[in-house]
């Protein structure tokens, strides 16, 4: 099924994988959450919906009181589809890259808030493997707690393992 034109939306489907992957390849996102895999794996909680507006793919999460939009993905002046979407009542954008945010800085009509809880962070690989120092006390404690509560094992992920019933449903 094709992706409808705005203002119509439909629920994101596994069949959208190729379309959305191609759009993201042509327009690489600067935020880590904006991948088909990430959006699809959270579909039960966030109920992602898709639409098209001009040359842009629109992805939103339908929440109780508002629609939360990712920044539109496509070719052209990005502010235009964002302003069209902002005409909706109780609409907001989340995980907006700095370059896009700056397009709205001078307009007092828009309220822009930094959300540190959803910022991307870069870590050194060695820090994540060794968790040195006090700065990683919390992470080490979480690991310790997990090990004490669960009987776990490390498994090598293979294609035959992924084909087990219930794994990829």
C-alpha positions in Angstrom: 0.0 0.0 0.0 1.3 3.4 -0.9 2.0 6.2 1.6 -1.0 8.6 1.6 -0.7 12.4 0.9 -1.0 14.8 3.8 -3.3 15.4 5.7 -4.0 11.7 5.6 -1.8 9.3 7.6 -1.7 5.5 8.0 0.1 3.2 10.4 3.7 2.3 9.6 3.9 -1.2 8.1 6.8 -3.6 7.6 6.1 -3.2 3.8 7.3 0.4 4.1 10.9 -0.8 4.8 12.2 -0.3 1.3 10.5 3.0 0.7 11.6 4.6 3.9 15.1 3.1 3.7 15.6 4.6 0.3 14.3 8.0 1.4 16.7 7.9 4.4 19.7 6.8 2.2 19.1 9.8 0.0 18.6 12.1 3.0 20.8 10.7 5.9 19.4 11.8 9.3 21.6 13.3 11.9 19.7 11.7 14.8 20.2 8.1 15.7 16.5 7.3 16.3 15.5 8.0 12.7 15.9 4.6 11.2 13.2 2.3 10.0 14.3 -0.4 12.4 14.1 1.8 15.4 10.8 3.3 14.5 9.3 -0.1 13.7 10.5 -1.8 16.8 8.7 0.8 18.9 5.5 0.6 16.9 3.4 -0.9 19.6 4.2 2.0 22.1 4.4 5.0 19.8 2.0 4.0 17.0 4.1 5.6 14.2 2.1 6.9 11.2 3.4 8.0 7.8 2.3 10.5 5.2 3.8 12.5 2.3 3.8 16.3 2.0 5.2 17.6 -1.3 8.6 15.9 -1.7 8.8 15.0 2.0 8.1 11.9 4.0 6.3 12.7 7.2 6.6 10.3 10.2 4.6 11.1 13.4 3.7 9.4 16.6 0.1 9.6 17.6 -0.1 10.4 21.3 -3.1 11.0 23.5 -3.0 14.9 23.4 -0.7 15.7 20.5 1.0 14.5 17.4 4.8 14.3 17.7 6.6 14.7 14.4 10.1 13.8 13.3 11.6 16.4 11.1 10.3 15.8 7.5 12.6 13.8 5.3 13.1 14.8 1.7 14.5 17.2 -0.8 13.7 20.9 -0.6 13.4 23.7 1.9 12.5 21.9 5.1 10.9 24.8 6.8 7.9 24.8 4.4 6.5 21.4 5.3 7.3 22.0 9.0 5.2 25.2 9.0 2.4 23.4 7.2 2.4 20.7 9.9 2.6 23.3 12.7 -0.8 24.6 11.7 -2.2 21.5 13.3 -3.5 22.0 16.8 -1.3 20.4 19.5 1.5 19.5 17.2 5.2 19.4 18.1 8.5 18.2 16.6 11.0 16.2 18.5 14.6 15.3 18.0 15.2 18.3 15.8 18.8 18.8 14.6 20.4 22.1 15.4 20.6 23.2 11.8 16.8 22.8 11.4 16.1 24.4 14.8 18.0 27.5 13.7 15.4 28.1 11.0 12.9 28.9 13.7 15.1 30.7 16.2 14.0 34.3 15.2 10.3 33.6 15.3 8.6 34.1 18.7 5.6 32.2 17.5 7.5 29.0 18.1 8.6 27.7 21.5 11.9 25.8 21.2 13.1 23.7 24.2 16.2 21.6 24.6 15.4 18.0 25.7 18.6 16.6 27.3 16.8 13.3 28.0 16.7 12.6 24.2 20.2 13.9 23.2 22.6 11.6 21.4 25.8 10.9 23.2 29.1 9.6 21.9 31.2 7.3 24.0 34.7 5.8 23.6 34.5 2.1 22.9 37.0 1.4 25.6 34.9 3.3 28.1 31.8 1.2 27.3 33.7 -2.1 27.5 35.6 -1.3 30.7 33.3 1.3 32.4 36.2 3.0 34.2 35.9 5.5 37.1 33.1 7.0 39.1 31.3 8.4 36.0 30.2 4.8 35.2 29.2 3.7 38.7 25.5 3.7 37.7 26.1 1.6 34.6 28.2 -0.9 36.5 25.4 -1.1 39.2 22.8 -1.8 36.5 24.9 -4.6 35.2 25.4 -6.1 38.6 21.7 -5.9 39.3 20.8 -7.5 36.0 23.3 -10.4 36.7 21.8 -11.0 40.2 18.2 -11.1 38.9 18.4 -13.0 35.7 19.9 -16.3 34.4 21.3 -15.1 31.1 23.6 -16.4 28.4 25.4 -14.9 25.5 24.3 -16.2 22.1 25.8 -15.6 18.7 23.1 -14.3 16.5 22.8 -16.4 13.3 20.1 -16.5 10.6 18.9 -19.9 11.8 18.4 -18.5 15.3 16.4 -15.5 13.9 14.1 -17.9 12.1 12.8 -19.5 15.3 9.1 -18.9 15.8 8.2 -15.8 17.7 11.6 -14.1 17.2 10.8 -12.0 14.1 7.0 -11.7 14.4 
